[in-house]
Amino acid sequence: MNCQVCGGLMQAKFTDIPFKLDQHNIRIIKDLPVQECGQCGETLIEDHVMEEIEPLLGKEKHLSELEVMRYAA
Ligand SMILES: [Zn+2]
């Protein structure tokens, strides 16, 4: 897979990614598998991973404004 920004080679890695749900709610998902460009640092979340974390982001709106979650494959 190549970077959509610079065409560099994307490499699989695990990292912590913050998702801003709305103005006040942020979820940080830890150990998320992403593709990262070795050249420009652009990160890409693959569709199947996005589908898996969507339920995590959507539920539990009663939680605090900043919530840290762990991605479990
Ligand atoms: Zn790049």
PDB file of the backbone (N, CA, C, O) and the ligand in Angstrom, with CONECT records:
HET     ZN  A 101       1
ATOM      1  N   MET A   1       0.843  -1.199   0.000  1.00  0.00           N
ATOM      2  CA  MET A   1       0.000   0.000   0.000  1.00  0.00           C
ATOM      3  C   MET A   1       0.883   1.256   0.000  1.00  0.00           C
ATOM      4  O   MET A   1       1.894   1.319   0.698  1.00  0.00           O
ATOM      5  N   ASN A   2       0.477   2.254  -0.799  1.00  0.00           N
ATOM      6  CA  ASN A   2       1.259   3.488  -0.853  1.00  0.00           C
ATOM      7  C   ASN A   2       0.474   4.672  -0.299  1.00  0.00           C
ATOM      8  O   ASN A   2      -0.756   4.699  -0.330  1.00  0.00           O
ATOM      9  N   CYS A   3       1.219   5.642   0.204  1.00  0.00           N
ATOM     10  CA  CYS A   3       0.633   6.826   0.814  1.00  0.00           C
ATOM     11  C   CYS A   3      -0.155   7.638  -0.213  1.00  0.00           C
ATOM     12  O   CYS A   3       0.303   7.868  -1.332  1.00  0.00           O
ATOM     13  N   GLN A   4      -1.363   8.068   0.201  1.00  0.00           N
ATOM     14  CA  GLN A   4      -2.196   8.875  -0.706  1.00  0.00           C
ATOM     15  C   GLN A   4      -1.685  10.301  -0.800  1.00  0.00           C
ATOM     16  O   GLN A   4      -2.056  11.035  -1.716  1.00  0.00           O
ATOM     17  N   VAL A   5      -0.845  10.696   0.129  1.00  0.00           N
ATOM     18  CA  VAL A   5      -0.346  12.072   0.142  1.00  0.00           C
ATOM     19  C   VAL A   5       0.936  12.203  -0.678  1.00  0.00           C
ATOM     20  O   VAL A   5       1.029  13.051  -1.565  1.00  0.00           O
ATOM     21  N   CYS A   6       1.928  11.354  -0.375  1.00  0.00           N
ATOM     22  CA  CYS A   6       3.230  11.515  -1.015  1.00  0.00           C
ATOM     23  C   CYS A   6       3.660  10.314  -1.837  1.00  0.00           C
ATOM     24  O   CYS A   6       4.680  10.367  -2.524  1.00  0.00           O
ATOM     25  N   GLY A   7       2.888   9.220  -1.773  1.00  0.00           N
ATOM     26  CA  GLY A   7       3.249   8.040  -2.550  1.00  0.00           C
ATOM     27  C   GLY A   7       4.278   7.152  -1.877  1.00  0.00           C
ATOM     28  O   GLY A   7       4.717   6.157  -2.455  1.00  0.00           O
ATOM     29  N   GLY A   8       4.668   7.507  -0.652  1.00  0.00           N
ATOM     30  CA  GLY A   8       5.636   6.697   0.086  1.00  0.00           C
ATOM     31  C   GLY A   8       5.041   5.378   0.532  1.00  0.00           C
ATOM     32  O   GLY A   8       3.837   5.147   0.413  1.00  0.00           O
ATOM     33  N   LEU A   9       5.897   4.523   1.045  1.00  0.00           N
ATOM     34  CA  LEU A   9       5.457   3.204   1.474  1.00  0.00           C
ATOM     35  C   LEU A   9       4.801   3.276   2.848  1.00  0.00           C
ATOM     36  O   LEU A   9       5.347   3.860   3.785  1.00  0.00           O
ATOM     37  N   MET A  10       3.604   2.663   2.949  1.00  0.00           N
ATOM     38  CA  MET A  10       2.891   2.624   4.220  1.00  0.00           C
ATOM     39  C   MET A  10       3.324   1.377   4.985  1.00  0.00           C
ATOM     40  O   MET A  10       3.498   0.302   4.412  1.00  0.00           O
ATOM     41  N   GLN A  11       3.492   1.552   6.294  1.00  0.00           N
ATOM     42  CA  GLN A  11       3.879   0.431   7.122  1.00  0.00           C
ATOM     43  C   GLN A  11       2.864   0.246   8.235  1.00  0.00           C
ATOM     44  O   GLN A  11       2.358   1.215   8.802  1.00  0.00           O
ATOM     45  N   ALA A  12       2.574  -1.012   8.540  1.00  0.00           N
ATOM     46  CA  ALA A  12       1.625  -1.306   9.612  1.00  0.00           C
ATOM     47  C   ALA A  12       2.266  -1.036  10.964  1.00  0.00           C
ATOM     48  O   ALA A  12       3.411  -1.415  11.212  1.00  0.00           O
ATOM     49  N   LYS A  13       1.511  -0.375  11.834  1.00  0.00           N
ATOM     50  CA  LYS A  13       1.994  -0.168  13.190  1.00  0.00           C
ATOM     51  C   LYS A  13       0.809   0.011  14.125  1.00  0.00           C
ATOM     52  O   LYS A  13      -0.328   0.154  13.675  1.00  0.00           O
ATOM     53  N   PHE A  14       1.072   0.004  15.406  1.00  0.00           N
ATOM     54  CA  PHE A  14       0.028   0.223  16.401  1.00  0.00           C
ATOM     55  C   PHE A  14       0.276   1.579  17.051  1.00  0.00           C
ATOM     56  O   PHE A  14       1.402   1.913  17.420  1.00  0.00           O
ATOM     57  N   THR A  15      -0.787   2.342  17.182  1.00  0.00           N
ATOM     58  CA  THR A  15      -0.617   3.658  17.793  1.00  0.00           C
ATOM     59  C   THR A  15      -1.902   4.085  18.487  1.00  0.00           C
ATOM     60  O   THR A  15      -2.941   3.442  18.334  1.00  0.00           O
ATOM     61  N   ASP A  16      -1.830   5.165  19.244  1.00  0.00           N
ATOM     62  CA  ASP A  16      -3.001   5.699  19.938  1.00  0.00           C
ATOM     63  C   ASP A  16      -3.570   6.842  19.106  1.00  0.00           C
ATOM     64  O   ASP A  16      -2.857   7.780  18.749  1.00  0.00           O
ATOM     65  N   ILE A  17      -4.861   6.754  18.803  1.00  0.00           N
ATOM     66  CA  ILE A  17      -5.478   7.758  17.940  1.00  0.00           C
ATOM     67  C   ILE A  17      -6.647   8.429  18.661  1.00  0.00           C
ATOM     68  O   ILE A  17      -7.526   7.739  19.177  1.00  0.00           O
ATOM     69  N   PRO A  18      -6.671   9.760  18.703  1.00  0.00           N
ATOM     70  CA  PRO A  18      -7.830  10.451  19.283  1.00  0.00           C
ATOM     71  C   PRO A  18      -8.913  10.680  18.221  1.00  0.00           C
ATOM     72  O   PRO A  18      -8.617  11.062  17.089  1.00  0.00           O
ATOM     73  N   PHE A  19     -10.159  10.441  18.604  1.00  0.00           N
ATOM     74  CA  PHE A  19     -11.298  10.706  17.728  1.00  0.00           C
ATOM     75  C   PHE A  19     -12.170  11.759  18.383  1.00  0.00           C
ATOM     76  O   PHE A  19     -12.610  11.585  19.520  1.00  0.00           O
ATOM     77  N   LYS A  20     -12.421  12.836  17.683  1.00  0.00           N
ATOM     78  CA  LYS A  20     -13.279  13.883  18.201  1.00  0.00           C
ATOM     79  C   LYS A  20     -14.703  13.610  17.749  1.00  0.00           C
ATOM     80  O   LYS A  20     -15.024  13.724  16.565  1.00  0.00           O
ATOM     81  N   LEU A  21     -15.560  13.246  18.708  1.00  0.00           N
ATOM     82  CA  LEU A  21     -16.934  12.878  18.366  1.00  0.00           C
ATOM     83  C   LEU A  21     -17.765  14.119  18.061  1.00  0.00           C
ATOM     84  O   LEU A  21     -18.498  14.165  17.073  1.00  0.00           O
ATOM     85  N   ASP A  22     -17.643  15.095  18.902  1.00  0.00           N
ATOM     86  CA  ASP A  22     -18.291  16.373  18.670  1.00  0.00           C
ATOM     87  C   ASP A  22     -17.486  17.420  19.413  1.00  0.00           C
ATOM     88  O   ASP A  22     -16.328  17.188  19.762  1.00  0.00           O
ATOM     89  N   GLN A  23     -18.085  18.556  19.653  1.00  0.00           N
ATOM     90  CA  GLN A  23     -17.337  19.666  20.226  1.00  0.00           C
ATOM     91  C   GLN A  23     -16.722  19.333  21.576  1.00  0.00           C
ATOM     92  O   GLN A  23     -15.664  19.857  21.926  1.00  0.00           O
ATOM     93  N   HIS A  24     -17.386  18.457  22.340  1.00  0.00           N
ATOM     94  CA  HIS A  24     -16.957  18.244  23.716  1.00  0.00           C
ATOM     95  C   HIS A  24     -16.478  16.833  24.034  1.00  0.00           C
ATOM     96  O   HIS A  24     -15.938  16.586  25.113  1.00  0.00           O
ATOM     97  N   ASN A  25     -16.672  15.924  23.114  1.00  0.00           N
ATOM     98  CA  ASN A  25     -16.383  14.532  23.432  1.00  0.00           C
ATOM     99  C   ASN A  25     -15.237  13.968  22.609  1.00  0.00           C
ATOM    100  O   ASN A  25     -15.270  13.972  21.379  1.00  0.00           O
ATOM    101  N   ILE A  26     -14.232  13.488  23.308  1.00  0.00           N
ATOM    102  CA  ILE A  26     -13.079  12.910  22.641  1.00  0.00           C
ATOM    103  C   ILE A  26     -12.863  11.502  23.161  1.00  0.00           C
ATOM    104  O   ILE A  26     -12.883  11.266  24.369  1.00  0.00           O
ATOM    105  N   ARG A  27     -12.659  10.584  22.259  1.00  0.00           N
ATOM    106  CA  ARG A  27     -12.297   9.210  22.611  1.00  0.00           C
ATOM    107  C   ARG A  27     -10.891   8.964  22.097  1.00  0.00           C
ATOM    108  O   ARG A  27     -10.569   9.268  20.948  1.00  0.00           O
ATOM    109  N   ILE A  28     -10.059   8.409  22.965  1.00  0.00           N
ATOM    110  CA  ILE A  28      -8.739   8.004  22.521  1.00  0.00           C
ATOM    111  C   ILE A  28      -8.717   6.487  22.479  1.00  0.00           C
ATOM    112  O   ILE A  28      -8.997   5.829  23.481  1.00  0.00           O
ATOM    113  N   ILE A  29      -8.394   5.942  21.348  1.00  0.00           N
ATOM    114  CA  ILE A  29      -8.312   4.489  21.238  1.00  0.00           C
ATOM    115  C   ILE A  29      -6.847   4.090  21.179  1.00  0.00           C
ATOM    116  O   ILE A  29      -6.093   4.542  20.318  1.00  0.00           O
ATOM    117  N   LYS A  30      -6.469   3.239  22.108  1.00  0.00           N
ATOM    118  CA  LYS A  30      -5.075   2.847  22.225  1.00  0.00           C
ATOM    119  C   LYS A  30      -4.796   1.593  21.421  1.00  0.00           C
ATOM    120  O   LYS A  30      -5.675   0.757  21.208  1.00  0.00           O
ATOM    121  N   ASP A  31      -3.562   1.482  20.983  1.00  0.00           N
ATOM    122  CA  ASP A  31      -3.093   0.279  20.284  1.00  0.00           C
ATOM    123  C   ASP A  31      -3.933  -0.032  19.048  1.00  0.00           C
ATOM    124  O   ASP A  31      -4.245  -1.188  18.764  1.00  0.00           O
ATOM    125  N   LEU A  32      -4.286   1.010  18.331  1.00  0.00           N
ATOM    126  CA  LEU A  32      -5.058   0.829  17.113  1.00  0.00           C
ATOM    127  C   LEU A  32      -4.121   0.468  15.962  1.00  0.00           C
ATOM    128  O   LEU A  32      -3.093   1.116  15.768  1.00  0.00           O
ATOM    129  N   PRO A  33      -4.480  -0.575  15.194  1.00  0.00           N
ATOM    130  CA  PRO A  33      -3.634  -0.918  14.050  1.00  0.00           C
ATOM    131  C   PRO A  33      -3.873   0.072  12.913  1.00  0.00           C
ATOM    132  O   PRO A  33      -4.997   0.212  12.432  1.00  0.00           O
ATOM    133  N   VAL A  34      -2.826   0.749  12.490  1.00  0.00           N
ATOM    134  CA  VAL A  34      -2.940   1.723  11.403  1.00  0.00           C
ATOM    135  C   VAL A  34      -1.828   1.477  10.390  1.00  0.00           C
ATOM    136  O   VAL A  34      -0.898   0.709  10.639  1.00  0.00           O
ATOM    137  N   GLN A  35      -1.941   2.142   9.245  1.00  0.00           N
ATOM    138  CA  GLN A  35      -0.856   2.183   8.281  1.00  0.00           C
ATOM    139  C   GLN A  35      -0.238   3.565   8.375  1.00  0.00           C
ATOM    140  O   GLN A  35      -0.944   4.572   8.318  1.00  0.00           O
ATOM    141  N   GLU A  36       1.074   3.615   8.519  1.00  0.00           N
ATOM    142  CA  GLU A  36       1.732   4.915   8.606  1.00  0.00           C
ATOM    143  C   GLU A  36       2.771   5.058   7.519  1.00  0.00           C
ATOM    144  O   GLU A  36       3.534   4.134   7.234  1.00  0.00           O
ATOM    145  N   CYS A  37       2.786   6.247   6.909  1.00  0.00           N
ATOM    146  CA  CYS A  37       3.734   6.516   5.842  1.00  0.00           C
ATOM    147  C   CYS A  37       5.131   6.736   6.434  1.00  0.00           C
ATOM    148  O   CYS A  37       5.313   7.519   7.366  1.00  0.00           O
ATOM    149  N   GLY A  38       6.107   6.024   5.869  1.00  0.00           N
ATOM    150  CA  GLY A  38       7.474   6.160   6.345  1.00  0.00           C
ATOM    151  C   GLY A  38       8.096   7.485   5.933  1.00  0.00           C
ATOM    152  O   GLY A  38       9.113   7.906   6.486  1.00  0.00           O
ATOM    153  N   GLN A  39       7.473   8.139   4.952  1.00  0.00           N
ATOM    154  CA  GLN A  39       8.045   9.379   4.433  1.00  0.00           C
ATOM    155  C   GLN A  39       7.469  10.635   5.078  1.00  0.00           C
ATOM    156  O   GLN A  39       8.209  11.494   5.557  1.00  0.00           O
ATOM    157  N   CYS A  40       6.132  10.732   5.086  1.00  0.00           N
ATOM    158  CA  CYS A  40       5.526  11.980   5.565  1.00  0.00           C
ATOM    159  C   CYS A  40       4.781  11.799   6.881  1.00  0.00           C
ATOM    160  O   CYS A  40       4.343  12.783   7.478  1.00  0.00           O
ATOM    161  N   GLY A  41       4.627  10.546   7.349  1.00  0.00           N
ATOM    162  CA  GLY A  41       3.991  10.327   8.635  1.00  0.00           C
ATOM    163  C   GLY A  41       2.478  10.304   8.585  1.00  0.00           C
ATOM    164  O   GLY A  41       1.832  10.212   9.629  1.00  0.00           O
ATOM    165  N   GLU A  42       1.895  10.386   7.398  1.00  0.00           N
ATOM    166  CA  GLU A  42       0.442  10.288   7.246  1.00  0.00           C
ATOM    167  C   GLU A  42      -0.041   8.937   7.771  1.00  0.00           C
ATOM    168  O   GLU A  42       0.547   7.898   7.471  1.00  0.00           O
ATOM    169  N   THR A  43      -1.117   8.963   8.557  1.00  0.00           N
ATOM    170  CA  THR A  43      -1.658   7.687   9.026  1.00  0.00           C
ATOM    171  C   THR A  43      -2.991   7.406   8.376  1.00  0.00           C
ATOM    172  O   THR A  43      -3.780   8.311   8.104  1.00  0.00           O
ATOM    173  N   LEU A  44      -3.223   6.145   8.134  1.00  0.00           N
ATOM    174  CA  LEU A  44      -4.446   5.705   7.479  1.00  0.00           C
ATOM    175  C   LEU A  44      -5.044   4.569   8.294  1.00  0.00           C
ATOM    176  O   LEU A  44      -4.359   3.611   8.654  1.00  0.00           O
ATOM    177  N   ILE A  45      -6.340   4.697   8.579  1.00  0.00           N
ATOM    178  CA  ILE A  45      -7.038   3.622   9.284  1.00  0.00           C
ATOM    179  C   ILE A  45      -7.809   2.828   8.248  1.00  0.00           C
ATOM    180  O   ILE A  45      -8.612   3.386   7.500  1.00  0.00           O
ATOM    181  N   GLU A  46      -7.568   1.543   8.203  1.00  0.00           N
ATOM    182  CA  GLU A  46      -8.218   0.724   7.196  1.00  0.00           C
ATOM    183  C   GLU A  46      -9.712   0.579   7.478  1.00  0.00           C
ATOM    184  O   GLU A  46     -10.150   0.678   8.625  1.00  0.00           O
ATOM    185  N   ASP A  47     -10.490   0.345   6.418  1.00  0.00           N
ATOM    186  CA  ASP A  47     -11.946   0.304   6.526  1.00  0.00           C
ATOM    187  C   ASP A  47     -12.432  -0.706   7.558  1.00  0.00           C
ATOM    188  O   ASP A  47     -13.338  -0.418   8.340  1.00  0.00           O
ATOM    189  N   HIS A  48     -11.824  -1.892   7.557  1.00  0.00           N
ATOM    190  CA  HIS A  48     -12.323  -2.924   8.470  1.00  0.00           C
ATOM    191  C   HIS A  48     -12.052  -2.551   9.927  1.00  0.00           C
ATOM    192  O   HIS A  48     -12.817  -2.918  10.818  1.00  0.00           O
ATOM    193  N   VAL A  49     -10.956  -1.818  10.167  1.00  0.00           N
ATOM    194  CA  VAL A  49     -10.669  -1.358  11.523  1.00  0.00           C
ATOM    195  C   VAL A  49     -11.659  -0.277  11.928  1.00  0.00           C
ATOM    196  O   VAL A  49     -12.157  -0.255  13.053  1.00  0.00           O
ATOM    197  N   MET A  50     -11.935   0.621  10.983  1.00  0.00           N
ATOM    198  CA  MET A  50     -12.895   1.701  11.216  1.00  0.00           C
ATOM    199  C   MET A  50     -14.266   1.130  11.589  1.00  0.00           C
ATOM    200  O   MET A  50     -14.938   1.634  12.489  1.00  0.00           O
ATOM    201  N   GLU A  51     -14.666   0.069  10.882  1.00  0.00           N
ATOM    202  CA  GLU A  51     -15.960  -0.557  11.167  1.00  0.00           C
ATOM    203  C   GLU A  51     -15.991  -1.126  12.572  1.00  0.00           C
ATOM    204  O   GLU A  51     -17.022  -1.094  13.245  1.00  0.00           O
ATOM    205  N   GLU A  52     -14.857  -1.648  13.011  1.00  0.00           N
ATOM    206  CA  GLU A  52     -14.811  -2.266  14.333  1.00  0.00           C
ATOM    207  C   GLU A  52     -14.837  -1.229  15.451  1.00  0.00           C
ATOM    208  O   GLU A  52     -15.343  -1.502  16.539  1.00  0.00           O
ATOM    209  N   ILE A  53     -14.296  -0.045  15.192  1.00  0.00           N
ATOM    210  CA  ILE A  53     -14.257   0.938  16.274  1.00  0.00           C
ATOM    211  C   ILE A  53     -15.472   1.856  16.282  1.00  0.00           C
ATOM    212  O   ILE A  53     -15.705   2.568  17.259  1.00  0.00           O
ATOM    213  N   GLU A  54     -16.251   1.847  15.197  1.00  0.00           N
ATOM    214  CA  GLU A  54     -17.437   2.702  15.153  1.00  0.00           C
ATOM    215  C   GLU A  54     -18.385   2.471  16.326  1.00  0.00           C
ATOM    216  O   GLU A  54     -18.856   3.433  16.933  1.00  0.00           O
ATOM    217  N   PRO A  55     -18.676   1.200  16.657  1.00  0.00           N
ATOM    218  CA  PRO A  55     -19.541   0.972  17.833  1.00  0.00           C
ATOM    219  C   PRO A  55     -18.931   1.535  19.118  1.00  0.00           C
ATOM    220  O   PRO A  55     -19.651   2.056  19.970  1.00  0.00           O
ATOM    221  N   LEU A  56     -17.625   1.432  19.256  1.00  0.00           N
ATOM    222  CA  LEU A  56     -16.950   1.964  20.442  1.00  0.00           C
ATOM    223  C   LEU A  56     -17.146   3.465  20.556  1.00  0.00           C
ATOM    224  O   LEU A  56     -17.321   4.005  21.648  1.00  0.00           O
ATOM    225  N   LEU A  57     -17.114   4.129  19.406  1.00  0.00           N
ATOM    226  CA  LEU A  57     -17.211   5.584  19.404  1.00  0.00           C
ATOM    227  C   LEU A  57     -18.640   6.045  19.608  1.00  0.00           C
ATOM    228  O   LEU A  57     -18.883   7.121  20.154  1.00  0.00           O
ATOM    229  N   GLY A  58     -19.595   5.217  19.164  1.00  0.00           N
ATOM    230  CA  GLY A  58     -20.981   5.642  19.190  1.00  0.00           C
ATOM    231  C   GLY A  58     -21.663   5.464  20.525  1.00  0.00           C
ATOM    232  O   GLY A  58     -22.534   6.255  20.888  1.00  0.00           O
ATOM    233  N   LYS A  59     -21.280   4.432  21.265  1.00  0.00           N
ATOM    234  CA  LYS A  59     -22.007   4.108  22.480  1.00  0.00           C
ATOM    235  C   LYS A  59     -21.449   4.857  23.687  1.00  0.00           C
ATOM    236  O   LYS A  59     -20.429   5.544  23.617  1.00  0.00           O
ATOM    237  N   GLU A  60     -22.162   4.691  24.787  1.00  0.00           N
ATOM    238  CA  GLU A  60     -21.682   5.192  26.073  1.00  0.00           C
ATOM    239  C   GLU A  60     -21.446   6.692  26.056  1.00  0.00           C
ATOM    240  O   GLU A  60     -20.379   7.176  26.436  1.00  0.00           O
ATOM    241  N   LYS A  61     -22.435   7.398  25.621  1.00  0.00           N
ATOM    242  CA  LYS A  61     -22.312   8.847  25.570  1.00  0.00           C
ATOM    243  C   LYS A  61     -22.331   9.480  26.966  1.00  0.00           C
ATOM    244  O   LYS A  61     -22.020  10.659  27.136  1.00  0.00           O
ATOM    245  N   HIS A  62     -22.707   8.662  27.960  1.00  0.00           N
ATOM    246  CA  HIS A  62     -22.731   9.185  29.322  1.00  0.00           C
ATOM    247  C   HIS A  62     -21.337   9.245  29.927  1.00  0.00           C
ATOM    248  O   HIS A  62     -21.133   9.837  30.987  1.00  0.00           O
ATOM    249  N   LEU A  63     -20.378   8.627  29.242  1.00  0.00           N
ATOM    250  CA  LEU A  63     -19.022   8.623  29.778  1.00  0.00           C
ATOM    251  C   LEU A  63     -18.460  10.041  29.801  1.00  0.00           C
ATOM    252  O   LEU A  63     -19.028  10.970  29.229  1.00  0.00           O
ATOM    253  N   SER A  64     -17.337  10.170  30.476  1.00  0.00           N
ATOM    254  CA  SER A  64     -16.733  11.491  30.587  1.00  0.00           C
ATOM    255  C   SER A  64     -16.330  12.008  29.210  1.00  0.00           C
ATOM    256  O   SER A  64     -16.271  11.255  28.238  1.00  0.00           O
ATOM    257  N   GLU A  65     -16.057  13.293  29.151  1.00  0.00           N
ATOM    258  CA  GLU A  65     -15.800  13.923  27.859  1.00  0.00           C
ATOM    259  C   GLU A  65     -14.535  13.384  27.195  1.00  0.00           C
ATOM    260  O   GLU A  65     -14.419  13.330  25.971  1.00  0.00           O
ATOM    261  N   LEU A  66     -13.601  12.989  28.045  1.00  0.00           N
ATOM    262  CA  LEU A  66     -12.380  12.393  27.506  1.00  0.00           C
ATOM    263  C   LEU A  66     -12.284  10.969  28.001  1.00  0.00           C
ATOM    264  O   LEU A  66     -12.147  10.724  29.199  1.00  0.00           O
ATOM    265  N   GLU A  67     -12.355  10.040  27.082  1.00  0.00           N
ATOM    266  CA  GLU A  67     -12.357   8.633  27.467  1.00  0.00           C
ATOM    267  C   GLU A  67     -11.263   7.895  26.695  1.00  0.00           C
ATOM    268  O   GLU A  67     -11.128   8.048  25.481  1.00  0.00           O
ATOM    269  N   VAL A  68     -10.494   7.102  27.416  1.00  0.00           N
ATOM    270  CA  VAL A  68      -9.449   6.321  26.769  1.00  0.00           C
ATOM    271  C   VAL A  68      -9.908   4.867  26.684  1.00  0.00           C
ATOM    272  O   VAL A  68     -10.279   4.260  27.689  1.00  0.00           O
ATOM    273  N   MET A  69      -9.878   4.335  25.496  1.00  0.00           N
ATOM    274  CA  MET A  69     -10.306   2.952  25.285  1.00  0.00           C
ATOM    275  C   MET A  69      -9.170   2.174  24.639  1.00  0.00           C
ATOM    276  O   MET A  69      -8.231   2.739  24.078  1.00  0.00           O
ATOM    277  N   ARG A  70      -9.292   0.875  24.738  1.00  0.00           N
ATOM    278  CA  ARG A  70      -8.275   0.029  24.130  1.00  0.00           C
ATOM    279  C   ARG A  70      -8.900  -0.780  22.998  1.00  0.00           C
ATOM    280  O   ARG A  70      -9.953  -1.397  23.160  1.00  0.00           O
ATOM    281  N   TYR A  71      -8.240  -0.765  21.871  1.00  0.00           N
ATOM    282  CA  TYR A  71      -8.721  -1.548  20.742  1.00  0.00           C
ATOM    283  C   TYR A  71      -8.420  -3.014  20.991  1.00  0.00           C
ATOM    284  O   TYR A  71      -7.272  -3.392  21.227  1.00  0.00           O
ATOM    285  N   ALA A  72      -9.447  -3.825  20.939  1.00  0.00           N
ATOM    286  CA  ALA A  72      -9.248  -5.266  21.118  1.00  0.00           C
ATOM    287  C   ALA A  72      -9.618  -5.951  19.822  1.00  0.00           C
ATOM    288  O   ALA A  72     -10.788  -5.957  19.439  1.00  0.00           O
ATOM    289  N   ALA A  73      -8.659  -6.518  19.151  1.00  0.00           N
ATOM    290  CA  ALA A  73      -8.894  -7.151  17.848  1.00  0.00           C
ATOM    291  C   ALA A  73      -9.694  -8.429  18.027  1.00  0.00           C
ATOM    292  O   ALA A  73      -9.995  -9.111  17.047  1.00  0.00           O
TER     293      ALA A  73
HETATM  294 ZN    ZN A 101       3.320   9.986   2.773  1.00  0.00          ZN2+
END
